[in-house]
Amino acid sequence: MLLNLTIKNYALIEDLNIEFSSGFTVISGETGAGKSILIKSIELLTGSRADSSAIRSGCSICSIAASFEYKDKRITDFLDNISIPANDNTILIRRTVENTGKSKAFINDSPVNISTLSELGNFLIDFHNQDEKHSLLDVNTQLKILDNETEDIAPLLEKSNALYEQLKDIKSKLEDMNLSDAERARKTDLYSFQLKEIDDANLEHQEEEKLETELLKLKNAEKIASLSEEIVSLLYSDENSALNRILKAKKNIEQINNYSSDASEALSLIEQSYYQAEEAYREVEEILSKTDLNPEKLNEALERSELIKKLKKKYGANIPEILNYKNKIEKELKLFQDCHDNTEKLEKELEDKAKQLDEICEKISKKRKKAAISFSEKVKNNLLELDIKNAVFEIKFDKKDAMANGCDLIDFMFCANKGEKILPLRNTASGGELSRVLLAIELSSKLENDQTTIFDEIDTGTGGKTGEKIGLKLARLAEKKQVFSITHLAQVSAFAKTHIKIYKETKNSRTYTKAKILSEAEHIEEIARMISGENITPHALEHAKTLINSCKNK
């Protein structure tokens, strides 16, 4: 859902900030007021081509920013893949265009290229106007829509996906098996050498950590021994050692006690000091006795460390990865060695899996074709209610090789007039008619997404009666998602939850495009203007109120 939009120095807009709400939002205004500027600014945020001529006269740069709220997990995954943190399920998009033609784009303040911005934009906004690509015209989206209408298809698609992955794995193995004799011999020699090299190393999983600790001790053995000997001397063996001095002090304290002066606390403390110093001496002596001054052992440990480094460069970042690689090439070698038998076995397995996949795909196709009939009827009913009376809508099925998503190639087919040739929807309808067909499909579909849908003058070429039907359908669609519509018809505007008016102001010989979210009274007044023109009569105001109340009831 689009939460807000900020535009600075774009076309006739100097500085504009609009907060949006959920549901159905209408954008109205006189011809030339700048309604299309608002839409084009959103298009820029979703990856459309930047044109420096759109920068406001006298300015060197324009900027557009918007925040979106989302629930779609695909957006979370998309942000993860490009290492951009998600902030509480909201996205901030910003785009700047300089008069030099240079354009910059940012997602959550991280710079991105335009193709990345465009990819994200496809998740966020679906434009229904003559100049844009619509997600509903994409055959993959059409297949998702149909699958959402098809009962009990999910378990079958899970099976087809699993079987397809198994087939790919078997084919990959067969490709390896079908290597030329020379290539197989070369790989066998290489794998055999690698296997021997890893086996000869006799690696253990935790060996690196142990070796690192051992090397630290061996490298510093002389320092450890020297320091230990000095400590033993200072504490015990030297004539003026600490233990001898403490012992002497202890005897002196005992004599003080004998002279009836209470030194019992001092005696207790000096005895503790003696025992602790003695314990420290014995600990260090133990360290000294275990210190291994062995250059040969050090060299062996260094050589072992170098061997592990060499193997890590070749086969993996650590010992577990090296051992995993070893297991992999052992299996490959076994396959090569049992080449003939394995080839026959894999070919039989491939045939069986392919047959199973074909059977599953046929079941999927039957269910889809059944669902296509009822879905097409729903679309035709919605088209009829939108005053496209002679429309023909159906779903064409072609067959492809069985894959994870089945064996169907589908296309939404449309013809506005009976007796004419039915063609793929993307090649037939255009302008307002196309927007109405797409609206009919969305209303008929159970497919849910977070996209904000923008209809640009869906009511072009229609009258008040049809406009009322269009407004009602847009309001119903807006119960599922955020919907915007640019319109000139009062009958469409009367259904709006939010009404935004675009208008122009002239100050100091300069023209400014402004936008205003209308209050209830202003909403009535704007609809009255759309009914009667600039000269708003009391009759027009009453007509507007009646129209709004009627729409609320519907």
PyMOL commands that set and color helices and strands:
alter all, ss='L'
color gray80, all
select helices_A, chain A and resi 35-45+52-54+73-81+114-124+135-137+139-149+154-177+181-201+207-219+221-237+242-258+264-290+295-315+319-337+339-385+425-427+431-444+464-477+490-493+520-532+538-553
alter helices_A, ss='H'
color red, helices_A
select strands_A, chain A and resi 2-10+13-19+24-28+61-69+90-98+103-107+110-112+125-128+392-403+406-415+423-424+452-456+483-486+498-507+510-517
alter strands_A, ss='S'
color yellow, strands_A
deselect
rebuild
show_as cartoon
